[in-house]
Structures are given as C-alpha cells and as structure tokens.
Amino acid sequence: METQSEESRELSQEKRGCLDCCIKCLGGVPYASLVATILCFSGVALFCGCGHVALTGTLTILETHFSKITTDHAMLTDIIQLMQYVIYGIASFFFLYGIILLAEGFYTTSAVKELHSEFKTTICGRCISAMFVFLTYILGVAWLGVFGFSAVPVFLFYNMWSTCAAMRAPVTSLPSNESICVDMRQYGIIPWNATPGVACGSALLEICSSSEFYLSYHLYIVACAGAGATVIALIHYLMILSANWAYLKDASHMHAYQDIKSKEERELQDIQSRSKECLNSYS
C-alpha cells in the first residue's frame, strides 16, 4: 500500500510539473503579436493572390473588348506584368517580416516577464525594437496608399456593373441601350488611339456577363479588403512594438536601479562588518 501511494504521489508530481511547464510556455507566448501576424499574413495573401489573378483577368477583358491591337496596349501589358512581379516581392517580404516581428515579440515578452531575474536587456535590443517601430510606421503609411490604390479598380468595375444593371432594368426613362457606353480611354488605362476603346449597348452587356468580369470584380473587392486587413495588422504591430519598446526601456532602468541598490547594500554590509571588526579589536 505504501509503494502504491508513493507511486501515485510521484505521478501527481510529474503531472503538476508538466502542467506548470505548459502554463509557463503558454504565458511566454506573445498573443498580440501572434494575432497581428496571422492578420498580416491573411491580408497580404488575399491582396497578392486575388490581385494577381484579377490583373490577369483585367488584361484579358481589355484585350478582348477595348483594345484589340496588341501594340496599342503594349505599355499596359508591361505595367501589369511589372505589378505582378511586385506582388511576388511583397508576398515574400511580408512573410519574412511577419516572422521577424513575431520573433521580436517572443524576445520582448521574455524580457518583460523575466524582469526580476538574471535576464537583462541590452542597448542593441532596444535599438532593434526602435528600428522596427520606425520601419513598421513607414510600411503602414505605404500600405495606406496601397489600400487607396486598390480601391480604384473596384470603383471602375462597380461603375461598369451599375451601368449594366441600369441597362437591364425595365425603366422607360432611360435612353436606348446602344447609346449607353463605357469608355476606358477616359480613365487613362488605354491610350486614346486604342480600337475600339469604348463598349456600348449589347457589347457592354456581353462584357458584364463574361466570367472574366465577374471574377475580376469580386477578386478586386477581396484584394481591397486584404489591403485593409494588412493596414490594420500594421497598426496593431505598431502599437505592440511601441509598448514593447517602452517595456524594454523601463526594464533597463529597473535593472540599473537594482544594480545600484545591490551595490549600495554590499558597500553598507562591508562598512558594518569593518565597524564590528574595529569594535572587536578595541574590546
């Protein structure tokens, strides 16, 4: 009976040890940085993936219905291909940058939670945190521009979709369908010498009914939402990094204060021990 009770005690101690270890590991996870990383990855993935496919569909629509001569939209083709390559670079950069910020969150969380132990923050660590704050601020401002730019094709496609919806509606006050047109040349997407450059009536309805238009329109909406999610993630990162930098600065001041306090205590103990030795020698 005694051996069984001892074994049960050992098992309970092992379970408690594993539970304490798991709680300690979970307590060191930077949940705010983890949520921001997931949001950033999701937003960048939606923007890059949907934007890449939507650009291809847009080029197909323009080549089929608005600019049937290849030389007229050669520059547009090069720009779209360049934007697709830029999308590849953005996806790769933010995948790496998100991992780095998540690792920095783990480092800062450990530094704060081990404030009263032997762990000490360095000047280099605080400088790296400040650099990430500045870089994330620049990226946040840049992504605000990307978010605004990604709303432009949504507006253009919505304009065409609303025009086609008005043409299908049985409203007698509207003019004949053939007099309702959408001219892509006025937006600067294709040059003025592009042929035909404009779609009217049944041709415009055919464009709105095509699978390329439907897919590209909805993909642009999702890409715009992904850009907005990325902006929110970067703002979240900026708040986290600013707070972490402040925590690291306070931690360094606290460590400096503790070092000075321990040094003074040692000096006081030395003085007291010397005074006792002097009293003992006199006695």
Solvent accessible surface area in square Angstrom, and as a share of the most:
residue,aa,sasa,rsa
1,M,185,0.83
2,E,136,0.61
3,T,90,0.52
4,Q,119,0.53
5,S,45,0.29
6,E,95,0.43
7,E,106,0.47
8,S,60,0.39
9,R,158,0.58
10,E,102,0.46
11,L,104,0.52
12,S,41,0.27
13,Q,117,0.52
14,E,109,0.49
15,K,144,0.61
16,R,161,0.59
17,G,40,0.38
18,C,85,0.51
19,L,107,0.53
20,D,87,0.45
21,C,75,0.45
22,C,71,0.43
23,I,102,0.52
24,K,162,0.69
25,C,82,0.49
26,L,106,0.53
27,G,35,0.34
28,G,22,0.21
29,V,35,0.20
30,P,12,0.08
31,Y,122,0.46
32,A,48,0.37
33,S,3,0.02
34,L,65,0.32
35,V,85,0.49
36,A,0,0.00
37,T,5,0.03
38,I,102,0.52
39,L,57,0.29
40,C,1,0.00
41,F,61,0.25
42,S,52,0.33
43,G,0,0.00
44,V,8,0.05
45,A,64,0.50
46,L,78,0.39
47,F,24,0.10
48,C,9,0.05
49,G,38,0.36
50,C,20,0.12
51,G,7,0.06
52,H,48,0.22
53,V,73,0.42
54,A,0,0.00
55,L,20,0.10
56,T,66,0.39
57,G,11,0.11
58,T,22,0.13
59,L,27,0.13
60,T,52,0.30
61,I,10,0.05
62,L,5,0.02
63,E,71,0.32
64,T,71,0.41
65,H,38,0.17
66,F,1,0.00
67,S,0,0.00
68,K,135,0.57
69,I,85,0.43
70,T,101,0.59
71,T,110,0.64
72,D,27,0.14
73,H,6,0.03
74,A,46,0.35
75,M,147,0.66
76,L,26,0.13
77,T,28,0.16
78,D,88,0.46
79,I,81,0.41
80,I,8,0.04
81,Q,87,0.39
82,L,113,0.56
83,M,59,0.26
84,Q,27,0.12
85,Y,145,0.55
86,V,77,0.44
87,I,13,0.07
88,Y,112,0.43
89,G,40,0.38
90,I,39,0.20
91,A,38,0.29
92,S,75,0.49
93,F,89,0.37
94,F,6,0.03
95,F,122,0.51
96,L,106,0.53
97,Y,8,0.03
98,G,0,0.00
99,I,77,0.39
100,I,69,0.35
101,L,2,0.01
102,L,36,0.18
103,A,59,0.45
104,E,13,0.06
105,G,1,0.01
106,F,87,0.36
107,Y,77,0.29
108,T,1,0.00
109,T,25,0.15
110,S,43,0.27
111,A,1,0.01
112,V,53,0.31
113,K,125,0.53
114,E,77,0.34
115,L,38,0.19
116,H,141,0.63
117,S,57,0.37
118,E,161,0.72
119,F,64,0.27
120,K,107,0.45
121,T,16,0.09
122,T,79,0.46
123,I,121,0.61
124,C,86,0.52
125,G,9,0.09
126,R,50,0.18
127,C,78,0.47
128,I,73,0.37
129,S,0,0.00
130,A,41,0.32
131,M,106,0.47
132,F,18,0.07
133,V,34,0.19
134,F,136,0.56
135,L,61,0.30
136,T,1,0.01
137,Y,118,0.45
138,I,79,0.40
139,L,26,0.13
140,G,11,0.11
141,V,80,0.46
142,A,54,0.42
143,W,8,0.03
144,L,100,0.50
145,G,48,0.46
146,V,39,0.23
147,F,80,0.33
148,G,40,0.39
149,F,123,0.51
150,S,9,0.06
151,A,42,0.32
152,V,77,0.44
153,P,25,0.16
154,V,32,0.18
155,F,126,0.52
156,L,21,0.11
157,F,16,0.07
158,Y,109,0.41
159,N,48,0.25
160,M,4,0.02
161,W,116,0.41
162,S,39,0.25
163,T,26,0.15
164,C,0,0.00
165,A,41,0.32
166,A,40,0.31
167,M,11,0.05
168,R,127,0.46
169,A,41,0.32
170,P,137,0.86
171,V,77,0.44
172,T,140,0.81
173,S,99,0.64
174,L,69,0.34
175,P,85,0.53
176,S,76,0.49
177,N,63,0.32
178,E,111,0.50
179,S,71,0.46
180,I,29,0.15
181,C,59,0.35
182,V,8,0.05
183,D,29,0.15
184,M,13,0.06
185,R,52,0.19
186,Q,110,0.49
187,Y,74,0.28
188,G,65,0.62
189,I,46,0.24
190,I,5,0.03
191,P,55,0.35
192,W,168,0.59
193,N,111,0.57
194,A,5,0.04
195,T,72,0.42
196,P,53,0.33
197,G,0,0.00
198,V,46,0.27
199,A,4,0.03
200,C,36,0.21
201,G,0,0.00
202,S,75,0.48
203,A,45,0.35
204,L,0,0.00
205,L,42,0.21
206,E,108,0.48
207,I,1,0.00
208,C,14,0.08
209,S,81,0.52
210,S,25,0.16
211,S,84,0.54
212,E,66,0.30
213,F,4,0.02
214,Y,143,0.54
215,L,95,0.47
216,S,2,0.01
217,Y,23,0.09
218,H,76,0.34
219,L,28,0.14
220,Y,16,0.06
221,I,72,0.36
222,V,54,0.31
223,A,3,0.02
224,C,20,0.12
225,A,62,0.48
226,G,0,0.00
227,A,0,0.00
228,G,13,0.13
229,A,23,0.18
230,T,0,0.00
231,V,13,0.07
232,I,106,0.54
233,A,0,0.00
234,L,2,0.01
235,I,89,0.45
236,H,46,0.20
237,Y,2,0.01
238,L,46,0.23
239,M,118,0.53
240,I,20,0.10
241,L,3,0.02
242,S,50,0.32
243,A,40,0.31
244,N,19,0.10
245,W,91,0.32
246,A,42,0.32
247,Y,114,0.43
248,L,0,0.00
249,K,82,0.35
250,D,85,0.44
251,A,3,0.02
252,S,19,0.12
253,H,109,0.49
254,M,77,0.34
255,H,13,0.06
256,A,51,0.39
257,Y,129,0.49
258,Q,57,0.25
259,D,66,0.34
260,I,102,0.52
261,K,99,0.42
262,S,41,0.26
263,K,114,0.48
264,E,103,0.46
265,E,84,0.38
266,R,139,0.51
267,E,87,0.39
268,L,97,0.48
269,Q,116,0.51
270,D,72,0.37
271,I,104,0.53
272,Q,91,0.40
273,S,52,0.34
274,R,160,0.59
275,S,52,0.34
276,K,129,0.55
277,E,115,0.51
278,C,69,0.41
279,L,122,0.61
280,N,107,0.55
281,S,89,0.58
282,Y,188,0.71
283,S,125,0.81
